[in-house]
Amino acid sequence: MSVALRLTAALLILCAAIAVVTLLAPSVLRDPPSYAGNALGTYAVVLFVAVPIIALAMRAAARGSLGARFVWLGGVGYLLYNAIMSSFSLQFNELFLPYVASLSLAVSSLVAVLRTIDVQALPARMHPRFPVRMVGGYLLATAIAFALLWLKDVLPAALAGTRPLSLRGTTLPTNPVQVIDFAFTLPATAAAGLWLWRRRPWGYLLAGMMLVLLTFESLSIAADQYFGHRADPTQPAGTVTLFLVLAAIGAVPAIGFLCSIVRDGGRTDGGTSSRG
């Protein structure tokens, strides 16, 4: 676990430094006002929410908490998501190399944390009453809902040979959120739901990671939409409330999953000693 701890510690320090520079000197962003505002909102969540929670989870995981290890894993997944966004969607600026370094560290950290979890032992570590079908159904429904949302934007434009509505007002060639979601996030969420429904070990692993990641990401989207609207009032702000609600809804199965992890002694994992 020491390698995973060191890699993630370096990642947290770098992400915190990028966030501090961005929030204190927003002129470093060379993007249109709304998109620069989105980045400010994201880095506010990174600095004040993600970094502290991941740091606390790492500390608890080092003491043996399997539940904390899932928070750590999902948090690193969230930082990876945003490192991809920063590296590929923000206009080139003085933080380009730190963006790319955070992407590299996030990938390495994710792999390292995954290697600390005994996947095959996970089904036996969950409480028998954990509602696998309910949580699996929630994950499947989430994947399908966002796939349909993105297809509604992409398919008409592809058929008409025009730019999707989500790209209007930006200088982006494609929507990086859609690229990440179609390629990684939605397939992983769907697989988590399906495999959890079937009680497969990898279903428990992916479900725990994605439940935490999606909760972080919903809160992050709410913040970036709020900051984006403040920077450019012509941008709609209605999605702020929507994603705050989605974050609250997503926190319920995420907390339920973490509270259903059982220690070797038969009690739920409270963040002290356990094997992982």
DAPE-V972957 format. One record per residue. N is the residue number from 0. PSI is psi in whole degrees, -180 to 180 (999 if undefined). Layout:
BEGIN
N|PSI  N|PSI
END
This chain:
BEGIN
0|-20  1|-37  2|-45  3|-42  4|-43  5|-43  6|-45  7|-35  8|-44  9|-40  10|-45  11|-42  12|-45  13|-46  14|-39  15|-41  16|-44  17|-44  18|-44  19|-47  20|-44  21|-43  22|-34  23|-28  24|69  25|-16  26|-11  27|-24  28|129  29|22  30|167  31|151  32|-45  33|-39  34|-38  35|-39  36|-40  37|-44  38|-39  39|-43  40|-43  41|-46  42|-23  43|-42  44|-41  45|-48  46|-45  47|-13  48|-62  49|-51  50|-49  51|-42  52|-43  53|-41  54|-44  55|-40  56|-40  57|-42  58|-44  59|-37  60|-38  61|-24  62|-3  63|0  64|119  65|-37  66|-43  67|-31  68|-34  69|-38  70|-43  71|-49  72|-48  73|-36  74|-41  75|-38  76|-39  77|-44  78|-35  79|-45  80|-48  81|-25  82|-37  83|-45  84|-47  85|-40  86|-33  87|-14  88|-25  89|144  90|146  91|131  92|-173  93|-16  94|10  95|-49  96|-42  97|-38  98|-49  99|-39  100|-39  101|-34  102|-46  103|-46  104|-36  105|-42  106|-48  107|-41  108|-42  109|-46  110|-43  111|-41  112|-40  113|-38  114|-14  115|-5  116|128  117|96  118|-44  119|-22  120|-7  121|-44  122|-37  123|-16  124|-2  125|144  126|138  127|-27  128|5  129|124  130|80  131|-40  132|-37  133|-48  134|-40  135|-41  136|-39  137|-44  138|-43  139|-44  140|-39  141|-46  142|-44  143|-43  144|-46  145|-31  146|-44  147|-39  148|-47  149|-37  150|-34  151|-30  152|-39  153|-47  154|-48  155|-40  156|-41  157|-41  158|-33  159|-9  160|31  161|-179  162|140  163|154  164|-32  165|-14  166|-8  167|135  168|4  169|167  170|15  171|142  172|-35  173|167  174|109  175|-29  176|-44  177|-38  178|-50  179|-44  180|-46  181|-37  182|-35  183|-60  184|-50  185|-43  186|-39  187|-39  188|-42  189|-43  190|-40  191|-46  192|-45  193|-47  194|-33  195|-42  196|-37  197|5  198|37  199|146  200|-45  201|-22  202|-41  203|-42  204|-52  205|-37  206|-47  207|-43  208|-48  209|-34  210|-43  211|-47  212|-46  213|-33  214|-46  215|-47  216|-37  217|-44  218|-39  219|-42  220|-41  221|-44  222|-43  223|-31  224|-36  225|-48  226|-36  227|-40  228|-39  229|-37  230|-30  231|94  232|-15  233|-16  234|136  235|146  236|3  237|-27  238|-13  239|-52  240|-42  241|-47  242|-24  243|-41  244|-43  245|-36  246|-42  247|-42  248|-45  249|-27  250|-25  251|-56  252|-29  253|-48  254|-39  255|-41  256|-49  257|-38  258|-15  259|-3  260|128  261|137  262|169  263|-29  264|-2  265|-9  266|164  267|153  268|111  269|11  270|12  271|-127  272|136  273|163  274|147  275|999
END
